């Protein structure tokens, strides 16, 4: 009983992990443009937040890129 349930759980976990990997690959292949746009927007937001919150620290210690 316990061994059967363990084997069944392992099989279910393996199948779910493989399905998750396939789903992630398909999502990345389908939404490549949107992911790129989201990455660019997130990068701009992160840069704006860092520049607005820590301008003195960035200008004193970090060489900031012009773009």
C-alpha positions as CSV (number, residue, x, y, z in Angstrom):
1,X,0.0,0.0,0.0
2,X,2.6,2.5,1.0
3,X,5.0,1.5,-1.8
4,X,2.2,1.7,-4.4
5,X,1.2,5.2,-3.2
6,X,4.8,6.3,-3.2
7,X,5.3,5.1,-6.8
8,X,2.1,6.8,-7.8
9,X,3.1,10.1,-6.2
10,X,6.5,10.0,-7.9
11,X,4.9,9.3,-11.3
12,X,2.4,12.1,-10.8
13,X,5.2,14.5,-9.7
14,X,7.3,13.6,-12.7
15,X,4.4,14.1,-15.1
16,X,3.4,17.4,-13.5
17,X,7.0,18.7,-13.7
18,X,7.3,17.6,-17.4
19,X,4.0,19.3,-18.1
20,X,5.1,22.5,-16.3
21,X,8.4,22.6,-18.3
22,X,6.6,22.1,-21.6
23,X,4.0,24.8,-20.7
24,X,6.8,27.2,-19.8
25,X,8.7,26.5,-23.0
26,X,5.5,27.0,-25.1
27,X,4.6,30.2,-23.2
28,X,8.1,31.6,-23.7
29,X,8.0,30.7,-27.4
30,X,4.5,32.2,-27.8
31,X,4.9,35.3,-25.7
32,X,8.5,36.1,-26.6
33,X,7.6,39.6,-27.7
34,X,5.5,40.4,-24.6
35,X,8.1,39.0,-22.3
36,X,10.7,41.1,-24.0
37,X,8.5,44.2,-23.6
38,X,7.9,43.3,-20.0
39,X,11.6,42.9,-19.4
40,X,12.3,46.3,-21.0
41,X,9.6,48.0,-19.0
42,X,10.7,46.4,-15.8
43,X,14.3,47.4,-16.5
44,X,13.2,51.0,-17.1
45,X,11.0,51.0,-13.9
46,X,13.8,49.5,-11.8
47,X,16.3,52.0,-13.2
48,X,13.9,54.9,-12.5
49,X,13.2,53.6,-8.9
50,X,16.9,53.3,-8.2
51,X,17.7,56.7,-9.7
52,X,14.9,58.4,-7.8
53,X,15.5,56.7,-4.5
54,X,19.3,56.5,-4.5
55,X,20.6,59.3,-6.8
56,X,23.3,60.4,-4.4
57,X,24.6,56.9,-3.8
58,X,24.5,56.1,-7.5
59,X,26.3,59.2,-8.5
60,X,28.9,59.0,-5.8
61,X,29.7,55.3,-6.0
62,X,28.4,53.7,-9.2
63,X,29.3,54.7,-12.8
64,X,25.8,55.2,-14.2
65,X,25.3,54.5,-18.0
66,X,23.9,57.4,-20.0
67,X,21.1,55.4,-21.5
